[in-house]
Amino acid sequence: MYVRKSRLLTPGPTPLLPSAIRAMAAADLHHRTADFREVYSGVIRDLHYFMGTENGIALFASSGSGAMEAAVSNLFSPGDKAVACVAGKFGERWLQIGEAFGLELVVLTRPYGESVGPEELERALRDHPDAQGVFVQATETSTGISHDVEAMGGIVSSTDAVLVVDAITGLGSSEIRIDDWGLDVVIGGSQKALMVPPGLAYCAVSEKAMGRAERARNPRFYFNLKKHIDAGPRGDSPWTPASSLILGMAEVLRYVREIGRERLIRNAQLLARATRDAARAVGLELFARDAIPAGAVTAILAPDGIDSGEIVRGFRDRFDAIIANGQGSMKGRIFRLAHLGYFDFHDLFAAVAELELILRLMDRDVELGSGVRAVQAVYLEACAEDNGGAR
Ligand SMILES: *Cc1c(COP(=O)(O)O)cnc(C)c1O
């Protein structure tokens, strides 16, 4: 009650890896040196492993939106037609960027909590055979849903269009086979599954997309994909890199190699399943009912008569834990528990037990321990799946 540790339980920024925090402190260096070039090229190499792709990778000093802008400015010309799949706040960002760069967008919208189906995309591409691109979120962080980017990749790869996937919270929390599924641009950010602070964006770009970059006429300078992709493997960046964050990311990628990228994803998926089970067990309703739930974050509806902000405040005031409210029109209706990156079962046990207490202290009828038991059940199941091992 009187001693409280601060905890970050949001889907970006996420908890930092301790060894990365220490590595970031060693930033009294120069970036055009052999030592730093080795770190930088190692980060590019390890990003290939983390993302599971052979495509060229660009790494920018910016938040995730910088790489979203790069995809639009590098691959398209003013007046180009493209399809935008919009099912939440980050989908809406595609509209804003597309508009800023003069694209003519065909918008496929679904209400918050739902997802755009592959069949809708297929129909749109049939109706608009001149579409040059498709924009989508692998995981829509604002609502906790996933899009079926595997099916979408299959549909788009047989056309001239390029598929641009914002996987900023999808990477590291769900299986995304970039090369097998034909995903042309896949975008990530440092402050999500990669356990370092905000400030780095990265994206993998297919040859099909690079061919388009040569012809596209939209203006670009800082976010030039080709310049970044060419320089990275040599340990160089066109402009001064965010050295401190690069040192942290090198450490995180070493950690991911150690545990294995599949295990990082499985970790998020298990925590996601346990979070959903726990929410239902304490009598709450999940926000994403008919869509594929995200591995990164779970959106939960506040009970009738309670503003979700009160639950968010309960976590903050009682436990010094920061969880996410809904965004935009969902503010007050949902709250979101994250589980991507450096999250473990310990975090989830605490969060669920605290949620039970917060609801009880609001005079809600909650059986204490019901949510915690649901998390324990998933943990035991996972142990059994891992050959009955004790770990
Ligand atoms: C966090 C996030 C972004 C990027 O936001 P920035 O504030 O620019 O880092 C974009 N898309 C999704 C789905 C995200 O979760």
The ligand as a Tripos MOL2 file, in Angstrom:
@<TRIPOS>MOLECULE
LIG
   15    15     1     0     0
SMALL
NO_CHARGES

@<TRIPOS>ATOM
      1 C1          2.3870    2.5830  -31.9230 C.3       1 LIG1
      2 C2          1.7920    2.3510  -33.2470 C.ar      1 LIG1
      3 C3          2.0970    3.1640  -34.3650 C.ar      1 LIG1
      4 C4          3.1460    4.2200  -34.3780 C.3       1 LIG1
      5 O1          2.9530    5.2610  -33.6060 O.3       1 LIG1
      6 P1          4.1720    6.2270  -33.2800 P.3       1 LIG1
      7 O2          3.5840    7.0720  -32.2180 O.co2     1 LIG1
      8 O3          4.5140    6.9620  -34.4850 O.co2     1 LIG1
      9 O4          5.3020    5.3480  -32.8180 O.co2     1 LIG1
     10 C5          1.5100    2.8690  -35.5730 C.ar      1 LIG1
     11 N1          0.6790    1.8360  -35.7110 N.ar      1 LIG1
     12 C6          0.3730    1.0320  -34.6890 C.ar      1 LIG1
     13 C7         -0.5410   -0.1240  -34.9440 C.3       1 LIG1
     14 C8          0.9230    1.2580  -33.4380 C.ar      1 LIG1
     15 O5          0.6300    0.4340  -32.4150 O.3       1 LIG1
@<TRIPOS>BOND
     1     1     2 1
     2     2     3 ar
     3     2    14 ar
     4     3     4 1
     5     3    10 ar
     6     4     5 1
     7     5     6 1
     8     6     7 2
     9     6     8 1
    10     6     9 1
    11    10    11 ar
    12    11    12 ar
    13    12    13 1
    14    12    14 ar
    15    14    15 1
@<TRIPOS>SUBSTRUCTURE
     1 LIG1         1 GROUP 0 **** ****
